[in-house]
Amino acid sequence: MNQLVKLILIGILILSFLKMPYFFYRLSSYAMFAGFGWLAYDAFQRRDHLDVKIFAVMAILYNPFFHIPFPHFLWLIINTLVIIGLIINLLFSEENPYDNFTKKDDC
């Protein structure tokens, strides 16, 4: 499921480089906020603190309620870095991280 969410987010970010109507960018900000929120929640469930922090910052960055007024060229750089980061995270993530799930405080 997480791989699918990451692929959808990558696709939305790639489409944002094209000339799209304003409605697409508003709708994509909701989708990005929800996607990164889901990934942060799932990382929290897996107790992966680094991923929680990264995905929470991405959810705040792409939140549709309080828009961060970056210039267009800076958004292009940010989107490029996020695409590269998501691809790296997608390549190095485990297929099913819940197989050997044990709580760290159960020791």
C-alpha positions as CSV (number, residue, x, y, z in Angstrom):
1,M,0.0,0.0,0.0
2,N,2.8,2.4,0.9
3,Q,4.5,1.8,-2.4
4,L,1.3,2.7,-4.3
5,V,0.9,5.9,-2.3
6,K,4.5,6.8,-3.0
7,L,4.1,6.1,-6.7
8,I,0.9,8.2,-6.8
9,L,2.7,11.1,-5.1
10,I,5.6,10.8,-7.5
11,G,3.1,10.9,-10.4
12,I,1.4,14.0,-9.1
13,L,4.7,15.8,-8.6
14,I,5.8,14.9,-12.1
15,L,2.5,16.2,-13.5
16,S,3.1,19.5,-11.6
17,F,6.0,20.3,-13.9
18,L,3.6,20.6,-16.8
19,K,1.3,23.5,-17.4
20,M,-1.8,22.6,-15.6
21,P,-4.9,24.6,-14.6
22,Y,-5.0,26.1,-11.1
23,F,-7.6,23.6,-10.0
24,F,-5.1,20.7,-10.5
25,Y,-2.6,22.4,-8.2
26,R,-5.2,23.0,-5.5
27,L,-6.4,19.4,-5.8
28,S,-2.8,18.0,-5.8
29,S,-2.0,19.9,-2.6
30,Y,-4.9,18.1,-0.9
31,A,-3.7,14.8,-2.3
32,M,-0.1,15.4,-1.3
33,F,-1.2,16.4,2.2
34,A,-3.3,13.3,2.6
35,G,-0.6,11.1,1.1
36,F,2.3,12.4,3.2
37,G,0.0,12.3,6.3
38,W,-0.8,8.6,5.6
39,L,2.9,7.8,5.1
40,A,3.7,9.6,8.4
41,Y,1.0,7.7,10.2
42,D,2.2,4.4,8.8
43,A,5.8,5.2,9.7
44,F,4.6,6.0,13.3
45,Q,2.9,2.6,13.4
46,R,6.2,1.0,12.3
47,R,8.1,3.1,14.9
48,D,10.4,4.5,12.2
49,H,11.1,7.9,13.8
50,L,13.1,9.3,10.9
51,D,10.4,8.6,8.3
52,V,7.8,10.1,10.6
53,K,9.7,13.3,10.8
54,I,10.4,13.5,7.1
55,F,6.8,12.7,6.0
56,A,5.4,15.1,8.6
57,V,7.5,17.9,7.3
58,M,6.4,17.1,3.7
59,A,2.8,17.1,4.9
60,I,3.3,20.5,6.4
61,L,5.1,21.8,3.3
62,Y,2.3,20.7,1.0
63,N,-0.6,21.5,3.3
64,P,-3.5,23.1,1.4
65,F,-4.8,25.2,4.3
66,F,-1.8,27.5,5.0
67,H,0.0,28.0,1.8
68,I,3.8,28.6,2.0
69,P,4.6,31.5,-0.4
70,F,7.7,30.2,-2.2
71,P,8.5,31.5,-5.6
72,H,7.8,29.2,-8.5
73,F,11.4,28.3,-9.2
74,L,11.9,27.3,-5.6
75,W,8.8,25.0,-5.8
76,L,10.4,23.4,-8.8
77,I,13.5,22.6,-6.9
78,I,11.6,21.4,-3.9
79,N,9.4,19.1,-6.1
80,T,12.5,17.7,-7.8
81,L,14.2,16.9,-4.4
82,V,11.0,15.3,-3.1
83,I,10.7,13.2,-6.2
84,I,14.3,12.0,-5.8
85,G,13.7,11.4,-2.1
86,L,10.5,9.4,-2.7
87,I,12.2,7.3,-5.4
88,I,15.1,6.5,-3.1
89,N,12.7,5.7,-0.2
90,L,10.7,3.5,-2.6
91,L,13.8,1.6,-3.7
92,F,15.2,1.0,-0.3
93,S,12.0,0.3,1.6
94,E,11.1,-3.2,2.8
95,E,8.4,-5.0,0.9
96,N,6.4,-5.9,4.0
97,P,7.8,-4.3,7.1
98,Y,5.1,-5.9,9.3
99,D,6.4,-9.4,8.9
100,N,8.9,-9.3,11.8
101,F,7.2,-6.6,13.8
102,T,8.1,-6.5,17.4
103,K,7.8,-3.6,19.8
104,K,11.0,-2.0,20.8
105,D,9.9,-1.7,24.4
106,D,9.0,-5.4,24.7
107,C,12.5,-6.5,25.4
